[in-house]
Amino acid sequence: MDWPLFPTSVVGSYSVPEWLERLKTDYYQRRISSAYLQQIHEVAIKAALKDQERAGVDIVSDGELRRDNDVDYFLVRIPGVEIPHLAKTFYYDYYDAVVRHPIPGDSPSLGLVEDFLFTREYTDRPIKFSFTGPLSLAKRVRNEAYVDEADLVLAFARVLNREARLLAAAGADVLQIDEPFLAGYPHQAELAVRAINTVVEGVPAHWAVHICYGNRYARPIWEGHYDFLFPAFLEARVDQLVLEFARKGYDDLELFRRWSPPFRLGLGVVDVKSRELETPELIASRVRRALQVLPPERIILNPDCGLRHLPPDVARSKLRAMSQGAALARQEITGRAA
């Protein structure tokens, strides 16, 4: 990848403005049509891309603005997942989903390529395209089909692998697997790695995995440390781990010294659970902390998690500070101003 030193990225989701929340909920209350909602999504995605570009973000995303939450957008598309009631009181609620029969082995496309191609049309920058990982998807369904939960997780992984192949063929720059539930089930790290390796198998892309402690309504769901990732994740065939640090501190960087994993680190330098703005100098100091453990070419900067729950002006300001902090850190290393 032809990226600058300390490239900046987003984790995935972007700020959902209040008007978009209302319109999404209106759709589930049958007050607007799906065609109208699609038009609204496209307007919102174009705006999110422009916000990221103007903030100086190097690797952008569509803001995941078509997605109501981190799970439903995928479950509703996977054959074999039954969702008895499609109406919601509020757009961000989860569907009640059940798997009563094994997931078909020849499921059709989930339609994610169309999302990527729309994003590609409106930006020249590298794009990160993310999807929720198989372990987390399995945690949000009632499993009546498989005796062993691992079989359900791996069935979801095979579905995502087929979709990832299509995304790579369409030119996706960076593919990211989000496992927001893994921190709540640390004993299943080995299963998560098996599933991740199934997703990435045969897919030529820069692969990232994002693991945080939850971001439901800008609140953590779990607490702890990332020591549960090792040694299991040493077997993960990915290029980058995207982790949460700004909120919880940087002590877990020592795990990279202890285990020497081969990945790049997506270093969380922006706290998405706080509206307090980071300064560029604070961002640069967090990069310096990571440089005590990793060489500069292995560090990518990003927020801790998605920006969904921050107001748009706060999200823009935090991304701008992140880009300016990256420039400061870059100047310290190279001796040249951006």
N, C-alpha and C positions, 0 to 999 in steps of 0.2 A: 504494500500500500504506500502510495506517495503522499505521506502525511507530514506535516511540520513536526518539529520537536514539541512535545507536550500537546498533542492535538486535543481539542475540546470536542465533547460529544454530549448528547443527552441520553438518559436511560431509555426513554420511550415516550411516555405520556406527557402532554403539554397542558397548560392551564385550560380548564373548561369554564368559559365565562358563564355568568348567570343566565344570560339569554339562551345559550345553547342547552343548559340544563333544563330550562323550562320547555323548550321545543322538543327535546328528547322525551320528556315526560308526557307532553301533549300527544306525541305519537303513540305511546302505550295506552293512553286514555282515548285513542281513536279520534283525536281532534284535528290531526293533520295526516296527510298521506305519506306513504313510504317514499314516493317520488319527491315530494317536497322536502322531506328530511334529508334525502340524498343530496339535494341541491345545497341545503344548509351545511351539511358536512363538508362539501367541496369548498364552499366559501371559507369555512373555519380552518380547513387544512391549508389553504393558500395563505391565509393570514398567519398561521402558526409557522409556516416555512419562512415567510418574510421576517417575522420576529426573530427567529433563530439566526437567519443570515445577518440581519442588522446588528444583532448582539455579538457577531463574530464567531459563531459556533462553526467548527470545521466539518463535523459529521452530524447531519440533521436527521430528523424523523418526521413522519406525518402527524406526530402528536397523539397517535392512537385515538383520534377524535371521533372515528366511526364506532369505537368500542364503548359499550356502556360501562364495563368493568374489565377486570383482567381475565375473565373466564368465559362469560356467556357468548362472546363473539365467535369463539371456537366451538364450544359444545353444540351450539345450535346448527352447526354445519357438518358435524361428524355423524355419519350414518351409524345407527345402533344406539345413539343417545336419544332417549325419549324425554321430551319436555312437555308435560301435560297442559300447562297453562302459560301462554305467551304474554299475557297481560301483566303489567307491573304497576304498583302504586307510585313508585319513583324509579326513574331510569337506571339508577346505580345499584338497585337491588339485584340479588342473584336469582336466577331461575331455580326452581326445584327440578332436578334432572336425575334420571335413573337409567342404568344400563341393565336390561333384562336378558339380552342375548349377546353373544360374542360380537365384537366390532368386526365388520366385514373386512376381508383382506385386500379388497380391490376397490376401496372407496374412491369416489371421484374427487376432483379438485375442490378445495375449500374456498376458492375464489380470492385468495390472498394476492395472487399475481396482479390482478386488476388494481388492487389497492396500491401495490408498488409502482406499477406503470403510471398511474395517475400522479403519484408523488414525483416520479422521475421527470414527468413532463414540466413540472413547475420549479425545479431547482437543478443547478449544475453541480451542486456539492455532493460528496459521498453521502449515501443514505444508509442509516441503520434501520433495518426492518426486524421487529421483534415479535415473538409469539410466546404464549404461556407454555411452560414445559409440561411434559406428560405426568410427572408426579403431582404437580399442583392441580392439573385438570382432574386427575383421579380422586383427589381429596374433595372435590366439589360435586361428585355424583354419588348416588346410592347404588352400590355394586351388588347386583343380583345374578350376575352372569359368570363370575370367576370365583373359584374357591380361594385362590391365592391372589391377593391384590396386585402382586408383582406382574401377573399376567395382564391385568387391565392396564397398568402403567406402560408396559411394553407394547401393548396393542395401540395405545395412543401415540407412543413414540414412532411406530411404523407409519401411522397416518401422517404425522408431522414430517417424517423423512420424505415421504412422497411429495408433500407440498414444498419442502425445502429444495428438492431437486428442480421443481418448476421455477421457484424463485431465483435460484442460481442461474438457470438457463435464461431467465429474463434479464439477468445482469445485476442482481442484487449485490451491493458492495459489502455490506456487513450484515450478518444474520445473528440474532441474539435470542437465546432461550432464557426466559424469565422463570425462576422457580421461587415465587414469593412464599410458598408454604414450607419449603425445606427447613427453614430455621425452626419451625414448630415440630418437625419430625427428624431431628438430627441423627437418630439411629438408622435412618433410611438413606444415608449419604451414598452408600455403595449401590443401592438400587437406583438412586438418582443418576449416578455416573453411568450405570449400564444403560439406562434409558437415554441419557444425553448422547452417548456414543452411538446408539441406534439411530437417533435423529440425524446426526451429522454424517453418518456412513455414506461414502460415495458422493458427498456434496462439496464441490470446490468453492469455498467461500472463507472469508475471515469470520470465524465463529467466536462469539462471546457468550458467556453465561452470567446472568445477573442474579445475585442472591442478597436479599435484605431481610429486615426483621418486620416486614409488613408496613403498609402505608394506607390503611383503611381510614378514610376521613382524616388524613394527616396525623395519624397516631400509630405508634408501633404496636404490633400484636404480640410480639415476643421480645425477650431481651436475652443477651448472652454474648458469646464470643465465637469467632469463626474457627476455633480449633476443631470443631466437629467435621470440617471439610477435609481434613488431612488424617491419614494418608490417602483416603479414598480418591480425592480429586487429582492426585498425581497421575491417575490412569485416564483422566478425561481428555479426549482428543479435541481440545479446543485451543484457541489462540489467546483468549483473554478472559479474566475473571473481573466482573464489575461489582464492586463491593461498597457497602455503606460505612463511612468513617466519620464524616463531619459532625453528625449528631452524637455519636458514641465514643469518639476519641480514636487515636491512632496506635494504641498499644498492639492491636492485632497485626500491624505491619511486621512485627517480629516473627510471625508465622512464615513470612516469605524468606526471612533469613534462616529460620530453623529448617524448613523443608525444601527450600530452593526449587519451587515449582517453575516449570519452563514458560509459564504464561506471561503475557503482558498483564498489567494491573489497571483496571478501570478504577481510578482513585476517586472516591466520593469526597468532593471538596465544598459542596454546598448542602446545607441542611434544609431539606424540603419540608420539614415539620415545624419550621419556624419562619415567621415573616420578617424577622430581623435580617437586614441586608449585610452580607459579607463585603469586606473591602477587597480590592485587588491585592493589597499588601498581605491580608490574612490568607487569601488563596495562595499567594506565592510562598508564604511561610509553611503552608501545608504540603506544598510540593517539596520544599526543602526537607521536611520531615521524612517524606517517602524516599528522597535521594540518599538518606542514610542507609537504606536497605537495598534499593534497586537502582540500576543505571538509568539515565534519563530516557534512553530510547525505549524503555519498557513501561513507561508511565503515560497513561491517557487520563485526561481530566473529565469528570462528569459530576452531575449532582448525585446525592446519595441514592435517590430513587426518582420516580416520575414526578412531574410538576403539576399533576392534575388538580391538586387541592389548593394551590396558591392562586391569588388574584393575578390577572394578566400583567399588571404593572410591576408586581413584585417578581413574577417569573422572569420578565424581561430584564429587570435590574440585576437579578441574581446571575443570569446567563452573561450579561455584559461584564459584571465583575469577574466572573470565571474566565472569560476570554482575556480581559485585561491582566488578571493575575497570571495567566499562562504566558502572556507576553513578557511580563516582568521576570518570571522564572527563566524563560527562554533567553532573555537578554543577559541574565546572570551567568548562564552556561556558555553562551556564544560570544558575549561581549558586544553584541550588536543590538541596537534598538529595532523593534519590529517595523 
